Amino acid sequence: MSLAADLVIALVGLLHVYFLILEMFLWDKPLGMKTFRLTPERARDTKVLAANQGLYNGFLAAGLVWGLWQGAFGFQIKLFFLACVLVAGVFGAATVNRRILFVQALPAALGIALLWLA
């Protein structure tokens, strides 16, 4: 069960690296605009805000990798960062788009459940 938890945590971390790339570097590019359903004008006007958001996603990914790096001693670190991802996902789903619940919050909740079961 520990391996399953670590695999899900790694997946959540990789997702947040992907979000970082989308928000910091691809926001006003075709993939970023398609992903976030942006017009070129809206992408240009919100680029700096998206980069800031991407940076936070990078911090979440770094925390999850740090927890994985600590092995069994990283339980609290992994739990903390998964909880942060879960809260951010629920908030994003409530305020921005319901898809965020499935893309961000659900994987974090699965990671938390597997971590506790391990």
C-alpha positions in Angstrom: 0.0 0.0 0.0 2.9 2.3 0.7 4.1 2.0 -3.0 0.6 2.8 -4.2 0.5 5.9 -2.0 3.9 7.0 -3.2 2.9 6.5 -6.8 -0.2 8.6 -6.4 1.8 11.3 -4.6 4.3 11.3 -7.4 1.5 11.6 -9.9 0.0 14.6 -8.0 3.5 16.2 -7.9 3.9 15.7 -11.6 0.5 17.2 -12.3 1.6 20.3 -10.4 4.8 20.5 -12.4 2.6 20.4 -15.5 0.3 23.1 -14.0 3.4 25.2 -13.3 4.6 24.9 -17.0 1.1 25.7 -18.3 0.6 28.7 -16.1 4.2 30.1 -16.1 5.3 29.4 -19.7 2.4 28.4 -21.9 -0.4 30.7 -20.6 -0.5 32.8 -23.7 0.5 30.0 -26.1 -2.0 27.9 -28.0 -1.9 25.0 -25.5 -2.4 27.3 -22.5 -5.1 29.3 -24.1 -6.9 26.1 -25.2 -6.5 24.4 -21.7 -7.9 27.5 -19.9 -10.3 28.6 -22.6 -8.7 32.0 -23.0 -8.8 34.6 -25.7 -5.4 36.1 -26.7 -6.5 39.4 -25.0 -7.5 37.7 -21.8 -4.3 35.6 -21.7 -2.2 38.7 -22.2 -4.0 40.6 -19.5 -3.7 37.8 -16.9 -0.3 36.4 -17.8 1.4 37.8 -14.6 -1.3 36.5 -12.4 -1.1 33.0 -14.0 2.7 33.0 -13.5 2.2 33.7 -9.8 -0.3 30.9 -9.6 2.1 28.6 -11.5 4.8 29.3 -8.9 2.6 28.2 -6.1 1.9 25.0 -8.0 5.6 24.5 -8.2 5.9 24.9 -4.4 3.2 22.2 -4.0 5.1 19.9 -6.3 8.4 20.6 -4.5 6.8 19.8 -1.1 5.4 16.5 -2.4 8.8 15.5 -3.8 10.5 16.5 -0.5 8.0 14.2 1.3 8.7 11.4 -1.0 12.5 11.9 -0.6 12.1 11.5 3.1 10.7 8.0 2.8 8.7 6.7 5.8 9.8 9.8 7.7 8.0 12.0 5.2 4.5 11.0 6.2 3.6 14.4 7.8 5.2 16.3 4.9 3.3 14.3 2.3 0.1 14.7 4.3 0.5 18.4 4.7 1.1 19.1 1.0 -1.6 16.7 -0.2 -4.0 18.5 2.2 -2.9 21.9 0.6 -3.6 20.5 -2.8 -7.0 19.1 -1.7 -8.0 22.5 -0.2 -6.8 24.4 -3.3 -8.7 21.9 -5.6 -11.9 22.3 -3.6 -11.6 26.0 -3.6 -10.8 26.1 -7.3 -13.8 23.9 -8.1 -16.1 26.1 -6.1 -14.8 29.4 -7.5 -13.5 28.7 -11.0 -14.5 25.4 -12.6 -15.8 22.1 -11.4 -13.3 20.2 -13.5 -10.7 21.2 -10.9 -12.4 18.9 -8.4 -11.5 15.9 -10.5 -8.1 17.0 -11.9 -6.7 18.3 -8.6 -8.7 17.5 -5.5 -9.7 13.9 -6.3 -6.1 12.7 -6.9 -5.0 14.5 -3.6 -7.8 12.9 -1.7 -6.9 9.5 -3.1 -3.3 10.1 -2.1 -4.3 11.0 1.5 -6.5 7.9 1.7 -3.6 5.7 0.5 -1.1 7.4 2.7 -3.3 6.7 5.8 -3.8 3.1 4.7 -0.1 2.6 4.3 
